[in-house]
Amino acid sequence: MEVAQTGENDLELIEFEVADSSAYCGKKLSETSLGDRGVMILGIIRKSGERLLPPPSSTVISSGDKMFAFGRASVVYELIDL
């Protein structure tokens, strides 16, 4: 879903599933560089169905988590590739 177009600072809202091979697996949200790179994680849905809306910064990212990210388009699209 495209949220806003402002040239180089396009914003996007995406949903993606965390893969086993993701560099973020096993890390707390606070241990990632997402916030510094202009991305907010708005929510996480665990495999169990547990919903973290919004997730606290102490949340550990797990394989299979569905994450909802909002921020700079160039960065959020990198998340899909991880």
PyMOL commands that set and color helices and strands:
alter all, ss='L'
color gray80, all
select helices_A, chain A and resi 7-9+29-31+35-37+73-81
alter helices_A, ss='H'
color red, helices_A
select strands_A, chain A and resi 2-4+11-17+39-45+51-52+66-72
alter strands_A, ss='S'
color yellow, strands_A
deselect
rebuild
show_as cartoon
